[in-house]
Structure formats: C-alpha cells, structure tokens
C-alpha cells in the first residue's frame, strides 16, 4: 500500500506569524499520523527568517536529521525555491545571487536528509506559449546546472506541472504531453515528474486518469490537493470536484513508485491548538485515498 505523506508546512507558522521550527513540525506531523514527510523549503530565497537560509543552516539541518531519527520518519521529497514570474533573472543582482545560493543549498539539504526527489516548477515564456522548442530551451537554460548538481548529490529532479485556469495565455507545463516532452529532453533516470492534482484540475479537469496514464513511469511524485477547476485553492481532497475514486486506481495501475503527498493550505491561520486536530483529519483523508487504490 502506498504510504501517506504531508509537507512540513502543515506546521509552518503560528497565528501571530512566528515560525514553528522544523523539529517541532516533524514531531507534530508524526503525532498526527504521518511517517513520511516532504520538507518544505520553498521559502528559502524569500529570506523570511528560515534558519535554513541563515549562516547556521548546517546546524539546522543536523537538528532536522536528529528529529527525523528520533521520530522514526523519513523524507521522500522536498520543495526547493522557485522562480517567481516569467523572467530570466531578477533585476536586483543581490536577489538573483541569493536565489541561486538558496537553490543549490536546497539540493544539498535534500541529499543530507535522505530525500529522493526535489520538486521544481516548470518555467515558461509567455511570448510564444505553443513553441515547445522555445519553452524547452528556457527550461534547460534555467535547470541544466540544477539537474547536473542533483546527479552529483544522488537525488532526482521532479518537474511540477503548472496552473492554467482562466489565464489568457496558455502556460507551458500545464499539460501532460508538455511535461513528458520536458522530461524526455533530459533522457536520464534522475529527472521525472511531480503531478500536482490541483494544478492539473485547472488544465485538464475530469481527465486526470488519462493524464496519469500519459505520464506513465515518468511520474515520481505527487502533490495531492483539490479545487473547483478555476484557481489553485489547495483544498482537502473531496472538497473540490476531482473524482478521486477514478484517479487513485490509476496510480496503482501505472506502478507509481512514490507516496501520497498532501499539499494543503488549511492550517495557516488556525489557532495553534487546532492545528494538530486539523492535520490528523488530513491523515484520515489520505488513508481514505489509500483505500481507493
């Protein structure tokens, strides 16, 4: 049976905005019912006080590893920083340097904690959205050195499909065939796909089984969340309109090698004493998805 997983961002901040430490988040995720975790490190380049972005980041990694072992959990994947906006580089040289410093640090962290995959957002060029050659070239310019470094560290890169929704211009990376083209352009075992069901629901609503079959053995990771097919709500499964009864058996059919990883936004503003109850509820939902397979 596929293991259930959640992101450590289920416990990221208290209602007053203060950070919850990674060791505390790991402990609370375990208590809520999760033995496998996704380390949330997408905010490293925002410089918002995350200890993994500071000078003592290696000590912070050791504290994560210590708590991982104490709780008996494992990490399957991480979510490193991603480029915000369809730009080749940030105008501010300092911001651009910090972005790349944190990107490569996130790969190092992924390897040190024993995770297998780092999730990366597909970049796209809105000027010619249907020009695959142009789109692939932009992704290779941005990601080739990241893919190379990941290989050196013994981890994989899983490209995540993008939101489409009601955007006026088609977004490359929102369709399964585009994801396949990107992964196939690398032609190596350590590059795969992370299918975000919420993103997919804004691009191919009611066609998830077909899309998953198209991805086939390229699919290495998932982000499980729900919506109504318009925006990326990050609802709990069954709150939106994804037909999970049809989706889950297909993951088994294609021999999906990953975990059922939840990427939800339900605890951010909850009082701290309610967060644990909410995350326990999401574990129950994940186990229901297990049963459907």
N, C-alpha and C positions, 0 to 999 in steps of 0.2 A: 504494500500500500504506500502511496506517495506521502511523504512527510509534510506536515503543515509548517508554515514559516511566517514570520512577521518582521517588519522593519523596526529597528530600534527607535525610530522616530515616533512609534506609538507612545513612547515616553520621552519627549524631547524638551518640553518647557512646562513650567507651572503657569498658572493663570496670571501671575504677576509678571510673566515674561522671563523669569530666571531659568537658567539652563538646568536640566536634570542630567547628571553625569552619566557617561556610558556604563560604568559598572552598575549603577542603580537601575538603569534601563534594562540591562541584561538580566539582572536579578528579578525584576518585576515581570519581564516577558516570560521568563521561565516559570514563575509562580502562576502566571495567567494560563499556562498550558502549552507553551512553545519550546521545543527542544532545538529548533533550527532557526537561525536569525539571518537577517540582511542588515549589515552595518550601514547606517545612513550617514554618508559623508558628503552629500551633495552641496552642503553649505560652506565647505572649507574655504572657497575662494571669496566668500562674502565678508570674511573677517569679522564675524559676529561674536567673538569670544569663545569659539570652539577650541578646546585645548589641543586638538589635533592640528590646528592651524598655527599654534604658537611655537616658541623656541623649545619647549619641553615636550614636544609631540611624541618623542620616542618613549619617554616615561609614561605618557598617557596610553600608548599602545600596549606597554607592558601591563598596565592596570587592567586594560580590556582583556588581555590574554589570561591574566590571573583570575579574573571574574568568570571568564568563559570556562576555564578548567574547574573552578570551584562549583559552578552551577551545572557542569556536565552538558553544556550546549555546544553546538558547532555553528560556524558561519558558512553559508553556501555561496552568497553573493554580496556585493556591495554596490552602492550607487555613488560614484565619484561626481565631482563638479561637472557642469556642462555649460557650453557657450550660450549666453542669453542674447537673443537677437541674431538675425541672419547677417552677421558681419565676419569679415576675415580676421579682424583683430580689434581689440578695444583701443579707442583713441588715446587713452592715458597709458603711457609706457609702463608706469609702475603697476597699474591694474593688470595689464597684459602679462607682465612678468610674474606677478603673484598668481594669476590664473594658472600659468604653466607650472610654476613651483608646486602649487597645490594639486594639480592634475597628476604629476609624477609622484608626489608624496602619497596620493591616494592609491596608486598602484602598489607602492611599497607596503602600505598599510594592509591592502587586500591580501598580499602574499604573506605578510607576517602573521595575520590572524588565521590563516589557513583556509580562506575563502577560495572558491574555484573560479568565479566569474566577476568581472567588473562591468557594470551596465553603462553604456554610452548612448547619448542622444544623437540621432542622425542629424547632420546639418544639411541645409538646403539653400538653393539660390532661387529666389522668387522671380528673377528676371525671365528665366526660361524653365518653368516647372516641369515641362514634359521632355526636356532634353536630358536623357539619362546620362549621356556621356559627360555633360557639364556637371550634373549632380554628383556622379561618381568621382569625378576629378576633384571637386571641392571636398568631399569626404576624405579622399586619400590625402590631400594636402594637410588636412587637419589631423587625421588619425594614424597615418602610417608610422610615425615615430612612437605613438602610443601603443600600437599593436606590436611593434618591434620590442619595446621595453617590457610589455606584458609577457612576451615569449621568453625573454631573458629571466623573468621572475617566476616563470612556470604557472602563470594564470591565463585565463581566457578573457577576451573582449566580446561582450554580447551587445549588439546594437539594438536599441529600443525603437519600435515603431512610434510614429508621431501622431498628434492630434490633427484631425481635419475639420470636422464640424461644419460650421457655416462660413469658414474662411473664403474670401472671394477668389483667392488663388490656390490652385492645387498645391499641396505640400508633399514634396518627395519624401518617401519613407513612411507614408501613411498606409500604403497598400502592401499586401504580402509579396506580390511579384517584384516590387521595388526593393523590399528587404532582401529577398533572395538574390537579386542582382548585385546588391552591395556585398553581401557575404561571399557570394561566388567569385566576386572580383578579387578577393584575397586568396582564395584557394588554399586555405590551411585549416587545420583542425581546431586551432585555438581562437577562431573567430566564428561567432554564432549569432543567434537572435534571441532577444527578450521580447516576448509578445505582451504588450500592455493591453488588457482586455478593455479597459475604459477608453484608451486612445482608439483601439480598433473599433469600438462601438460607434465612434463618431465618423468613421470612414467606411466600414462595411457592416452596418447594422444588420443583424439577423443572418450574417454569413460567416460567423466565427468558425463553425465546423469545417466549412470549405477552406477558409483561410489557414487554419491549423494544418489541414492535410497538405496544403500547398507548401507550407514551411517545412514539413517533414522532419528529417533528422537535423536540420539546421537549428531547430528550436531547442534552446538550452536552459532558458529561464522564463519566468512569467511574472507579471505584476497583475494581481487579481483585485479588481475593484469594479464598480458598476456605475452606470449613469443612464440618462434617458436619450442618449444618442446625439446630444447637442453640444454640451460642454463637458469638460473633464472634472466631474463632480467628486470622484473618489468615494462614492457611496459604498456601503457594505453590500456584498452580493445579495441579490433578491430585492434590494431597494429600488433598483433601476429596471431596465427591460431586457437585459441579457438573459437568454434562455439557457441557464446553466445545466439543466437536465440534458440538453443536446450537446453542450460544449465538453463536459467533463469526460464522457466516454471516449471522445476522440483523442484526448491526451493519452489515454491508455492505449488506444488503437495504434498510435504512431510510436509507442515506446518512449514517451517523453522521459528524459533522464533526470529532470530537475525536481524541485519542490514546489508545493502550492504556496507561493509567497503573496501575502496580503500587502497591498499598498493603499492604506485608507487614511482618511482625514476626519476622524470622529472624536479624537481626544484633545485636540489642540487647546480648546477653550474651556474644557471641563475643569471643575474644581479637582484638586489633586486626589481627594479621597474617592472620587468617582471614576478615575482613570482605570484603576485595576479591574473594577467590575465591567467596564466597557470592553477592555481588551480580553477578558475572559469570555465575554459574549462573542467576540470575533473569532476566538479559538473554536467555540461551538459551531459557528458558521463554517469555518474551514473544515471541521470534521464532517459536517453535512455534505460539503463538496466532495470529500473523500468517499463518502458512501455512494455517491452518484457515479463513481468510476467503475 
